Amino acid sequence: MLKLCCKRALNWVPVLFINLVVGWSYYAYVVELCVYTIPNNAERISYLVIFHIFLAMFIWAYWKTIWSKPANPSEAFSLPRAEKELYEREERAEAQQEILKKVARNLPVYTRTAGGAIRYCDFCQVIKPDRCHHCSTCEMCVLKMDHHCPWVNNCVGFSNYKYFVLFLSYASLYCVVICATVIQYFIKFWTKQLPDNHAKFHILFLFFVAALFFISIVSLLGYHLWLVGKNRTTIEAFRAPFFTNGPDKNGFSLGFSRNVAEVFGDQAKYWFFPVFSSQNEGARADACPNFHPLHISQNK
């Protein structure tokens, strides 16, 4: 029990680190830059307004990513009591698969293991919906699982993937705002046009930290925007999903515009806000595979 509590506490260390960095950046920007360094009131106020807008959007998306509970398979994917008892008593893998196939006939499940078997989670005791995977850290099956992110101490999947992409987007813009507004004072301190004082260290370090974070975050953002356009998860990008006729890396693609709508929704007014607008249920095969008749015809 103590070991489990310690593990869970340690999982929050990356989140604490991010919050400490953001907290320090807030102090450095608002106090050291805007209060003590910028002499012009109009410039100071405009910087503060822009800074707080992007900070608010960044924090909103970040905490929505953290606190959104991963979506799990519904009860429909659990084995009925009779079949579950048969499955648990059966020791032969072939016989267990026959039980799973019988139940899966009534479910919208089209993906298989690399060996062609029905995907079943022995931990959660459910037939895995398409794109669902078991997370050993969260100890649950997660719908449309992308990855487990230590920086948010949560699984990124169907319930919060939009929030995660927005978190990366607003984090990048937050860094851009800092770099763009700090650079002139960074240069002045660097070239000794401004006197050495307590603000110098904060402003120099703030620019370097924001630039480094921007480079790392924007590369990750670009990768996930590419995944959105392809309607793939990180797991599927590394290992193509298997259908009854074999692997197909584009098995869930609906075309670019509909792929984007899968994550962000079909109403553009919700795209830029961390409110849930993703389409489908994260477990429905009609989200994608029914556009591939070969997958369906061979699963019936």
Secondary structure, 3 states (H helix, E strand, C coil): CHHHHHHHHHHCHHHHHHHHHHHHHHHHHHHHHHHCCCCCHHHHHHHHHHHHHHHHHHHHHHHHHHHCCCCCCCHHHECCHHHHHHHHHCCCHHHHHHHHHHHHCCCCCCEECCCCCCCEECCCCEECCCCCEEECCCCEEECCCCEEECCCCEEECCCCHHHHHHHHHHHHHHHHHHHHHHHHHHHHHHCCCCCCCHHHHHHHHHHHHHHHHHHHHHHHHHHHHHHHHHCCCHHHHHCCCEECCEECCCCCCCCHHHHHHHHHCCCHHHCCCCCCCCCCCCCCHHHCHHHCHHHHHCCC
